[in-house]
Amino acid sequence: MTAGRPDPGPTFGQLTSRRGIPIVNADSRTLPRLLSTLLAAVLTTGLSVVGAAPAAAGQTGLRAADPSVIRVGGTYISVQSLNGGIAVRQAASPDALAAATARQVWTDGRNLGEVWAPEIVTDGGRYYIYFSAGRGSAHRMYAIHSASPASGYTAERQLALPGGKWAIDGSLFTFNGQRWFVWSGWAGDTNVEQNIYLSRMSDPLTPTGSRYVISQPRESWERVVGNPFINESPEAIRDPNGQLHIVYSANGSWSDQYCLADLRLRAGGDPTYVWGWYKSNGCLFGSNRATMMTGWDPTLHVNGPGHHSFVLLNGDIATSPPAGPRFPLMFHAVPKGTAYSWANRYWYTGTFCWWGNTTYRRANVPGPTADTGFSLKFFE
């Protein structure tokens, strides 16, 4: 069942936007060429295509939050905060991760405090896990790394992020040959609102230069739940046109208003220039119709979906999927009919696909007021 849409979503023979504009012309004459092209893309990147019509929401047996999952070869690797430290699971499919053995790879030997939202990526043949630890306003980003996904990690190292402020939900990605670190943080020393920031990285452990704000929770649909207002859990991905997206969570994680929204960098844009980013005009994956972007419908089976993972090959946005089929997604949510609370969150397996010819609009800011390109559709 899809995320609130009665139809099963686009398939190889029906690839159109919500407005009926073809993403791919898949008539009988072009279908063989289309299948060949998509198969070549899959073989080139090593991506796994997901079936087009999952029966229902993919709740795993894992009562947990903040999934981070990558694929290395035929193995899916996840990390989570567990027992005051960080644990790694490995399995042959995303669905099998919940039943896989959780191997503790790091413990909080220095009593740093709460350990939140570890993120795993690979860089230069090594595995890097980034996580936030601390108490209250002392939360900062740390990293550990190893040549093996489930053992041999170094001691934690605090990242010297510019600004020196509270920081959570950070992750590394490379875009156009430059490493970047993206995270959620505060502008000052108090939690009035959480913004999304970028910083260049000279290597996987070393931020360089300034921090750049690229999103603030200033739209009405992301200010339904406040104190504070939040933009958090940023995850990078590259669309079929080569444009950078940062998909993030908005509204309070403690409420069923939690949802996913999108930032799309304009073609050829500078990632450090805030007005080069265009924000979706509402939630793209959420459970409340009033906050959804026009053409996107609320979930059927879960409440407050958020803090997702795109399950990319090697965690590398260079392996982001092509237009057309659906690809794996992990997210956390609360089952409908269950009281919404942090304790009731589960990991879910879902899917996503690119949605073409989608316009994001804005007002009273520098630059063009509209930008058209790829957006995303998410499915339970």
N, C-alpha and C positions, 0 to 999 in steps of 0.2 A: 504494500500500500504506500502510496506516495505521501509527501508532506502536505496533506490537505488538498491535493488535486485529484479529482475523480478519475482522470485518465492516467495510464501508466507511464506517461512521459515519452520523450522522443525515442524512437528506435532507429535502426539503420534505414528503414523505409519511410520514416516520417520525422524529418529533422527540420522543424520550423520553429520560429519564435512564437511567443504568446500572441503576438499580433499577426501571425500567419505569414511572416516574411521568411522565406527559406534560409536556413543556415547552410544546408547542403541540398543540392538538387539530386534526389535519389530515385529518379524514375528508372524504368527497366533498362534503358540504354546506358545509364551512368552507374547503376548499382554495382556491377562487377568491378568497375574502376574504383569506385568508392571503397568497396570492401578491400580491394588490394591495397589502396592507399592507407586505410586505417590499420590493416594488418601490418604493413611495413612500419608504420609509426609505432605500433605496439612492440614489434620485434626489435626495432631500433632502440627504444627506451627501456624495454624490459617491463613495461607496465602491465598490470592485470586488469582485463576488462571484466566488469561485473554484469551479471544477468540483468535484464531490463525491467523486471517486475517483481521485486521482493514482496512476499505475502503480507508482512506486517512489520511493525517496528522491531528492530533487531536488538532487543535488550539482552545484554550478556549477563552472566551470573555474577558479575563483579560490581559490588556496591562501592563505587569510588568516583573520584572527580578528575578533571583535567587530563584526559588521555593524550599521550604523545606516542605515535606509532610510525615506524618507517619499515620499508622492505629492503632487505639485502639478499640478493639472489631469490631463492624460494622461501626465505624465512622472514616472518613478521616479528618485529622487535618492539616492545613497549616498555615505557618507564612510568613509575608512579611513586608518589610519596607514601611510605608505608613504615609503620612502627618507628616513627621519628627519624627515618632515613630514606633511602631511595632503593627501589627494587626494580629488577629487569625481568621480563617474561619473554619467551620465544616460542613461536608456534608456526604451523604450516598455513594458517589462515587467520584473519582478524577475529573470526568467531571463536577460534580455539584458544585465544589468548587468556580468557578468563579462567580456563581450567589448567593452564600451564603453570609450572612451578615458578613461584616468585623468588628470585635469587637476590638477596640483599647485596648491593654493590658499594654502598656508602652508609655510614652511620655518623650521627652528629656528636663526634667525640669532643668537640669544643663547646657543646651546649649553646649553639648559636640561637636556638629557638624554633619557632614553627618553620617547617620545611614545606614549601608550596610549589606545585606545578612544574616538576622537572620536564625538560624538553631534550630529546635526543636527536642528534644529527651526525653525519660523518663529514670529515674534512681531511684530505691528505692521507686517507687510509686509516685514520683513527676515529674512534667514537668519542663525541663530546656530549656531556649532559650538563645543561644549564638549569639552575634552580634558584629560587628565592628562599632566603632564610633570615630569621630575626624575630624580634618581638616588637609589636606596634610600629612606630615610625622608624625603627632600626632595620627594617627589611631591606636587604641588598641582594644583588645578583652574584652568584658563585658558579664555578665550573669545575668539573672533574673530567678526566679523559683517559682512554685506554686503547690498546690495540685490539682488544676483544670486547664484544658487547656485554658480557655478563661477569667479567672478573678483571682484576688487575688495574683498577682505577687509581689514579693519583689522589693525593690529599686535595681538599677543596682549595680553590683560589678565588678570592673576591675580585670581580671585574671592576676596574677603575672607571666606571661610567662617568662621562662628563656631567656636571651638575651636582654630583655627590648627594643626590636625594633618594628618597624611598623609591624602590624599583622592584617590580614583580613581572612574571610571565614573559621573560626574555627568551629570545632565540636568535640563532645565527642563520644567515642565508647569503648567497652570492648572486649578484645581478649585474650583468654587463661587465664581468671581470672584477668587480669590487665586492669585498665582503662587507656586510652590514649587520648590525645588531639592532633588533627592534624589541621594545618593551613598553610596559605600562608604568607610569610614574606620576609624581606630583610636580607642579611648577614651583611650589615653595616648600615650607616645612610642615604644613598642615594639610589634611586630606579634605580639601574643598571639592576637587574633582580630579579624576584620573585621566591622563592624556596618553596618547600613543607617541613615542619618541623613536628617532633613528639616530644611530651614530656609525660612522665608518669604523672598520676594524683593519688593523695592519696585519693581524694574524688571528686565529680563533680565540685568543685570550686577551688581546690588547686593543681596546678602543683608542681612537685617535681623533683629535679635533673636537668640534662642538657637538652638542646634542641638538636635534632639530625636531620640533613638534610638528606632527603631520595630521593629527586629529584631536579634537576636543569634543566632549559631549554637550554640544550646544543646540542640536536639533530637538524639536518638541517630542518626537517619537523616541528619542533616547534619554529623555528626562522625565519619564513617567514614574520611575522610582529613583529617589535621590538620597542625599545625606550619606555618602557623597554620590554625585553623578559619575558614571564610569564609562570609559572605553578601555578594554583590557583584552588579554588573551590574543594578541595579534599573531597571525600566521600568514606567511608570504606564499604566493603562488604566481606563476607566469601564464598569461592567457595565450591562445593560439596565434594572436597577433604579436606576441612578444612583449606585451605590456605587463607591468608589475601591478599586482593586487595585494593588499593587506586586508584579510578578512578578520574581523574582530568581534568581541562580545560587548553588547551594550545593555544598559539598565542593570539593576542590582542582581548579583548572583544569588542573593537570598530570596528572590521572588520569581514567580512564574512569568514575569515580564522579560526575563533574560532572553536574549536572542542574538543571532549573527547578522552582521551588516558588512558592507564592502567599501573599501577605498580603492579606487582605480587611478593609477598614475597616467596622465595624458600621454599620448604617443610622443616619444622623444623628450619627455619631461624630466626635470631635475628632481630626484627623490627628496632632496633637502629643502625644496621650495614648497611651502604648505599649500599655496594656491595652484600648484600643479596637480594636486590630488582632488578627485571628484568622489563624493560620498553617495552611496545608494540613498534613495529617497524613502527610506523605511527599512524595516527588518526584512531580510531575505529568508531567514529560517527562524520561526518563532511560533508561539502558541496563542497569540492575541491578534485578532483581525485588525483592530484599530491601529496597530503600529506597523502593519505589514506594508511594504511597497506595493503600489498598484500592479496587479498582475501576479502577485505572489500570495498564496493562501496559507492559513495557519495549519499547524500540525494536527493530526488526527489521534495520535496515540500517546504523545508525550507532552509534558509542560516544560517550558523554560529551557529549550535546547541551547547549548553554548559550549565554549572552550573546546573547540574541535581540533582534529588532526587530519591532514589531507592524505596521509599514508603514501608518501611519495617514495620512489625508488631511491635508496641511500639518503632520504631526507633532502634531496637536492631539487630546487625549483627548476633546474634545467631539464628535469624529467617530468615536468607538469604535463598533464594529458592533452591530447588533441580535442578538437570539437567532435561531437557525435556521441559516442557511448558514455555510459556512466562508469565512475571509478570509485574505489573505496573511500569511506569517510568514517572517522570515529568521533563521537561527541558524548558529552554527558547530559543527562536530563532526568526528570522525575516522571514516573508513569502517571498518566491521567488517572484520577480517582484516588491518588495518594497525596497526603499533605506535602506541600512543597517545603523542603528543608534541605540543608546541606547533607544531613545524614541519610536522606532518601535518594540521593543521586546514584545513578548507575551509568556504566559505560554502555554505549549503544554503537552498533555497526549500522551505517547507512551508506548512501551513495550521493554523488554530485555529478553534475555535468555543466558544461559551458552553455550560456544562453546568449545568443547573438543579437546585435542591433538594439541594444538597450541604452536608453538615454538617462543619464543622471543630470539633474538640474540644481542650480544654486542661485542665490541672489545676494546683492549688496557686498560683493567681494571682487577683487581684481580679476581680470581675464574673462574669457568667454563664460556665459552663464549656463551652457550645456555641453555635454561631452557624450558621444555615442560610441559604444564598443561592446565588448563582452561583459556580461554579468554571470551569475551562477544560479543554478537551481539545486536545491538540496532535497533529499528524499529520505524518509524514515526507513 
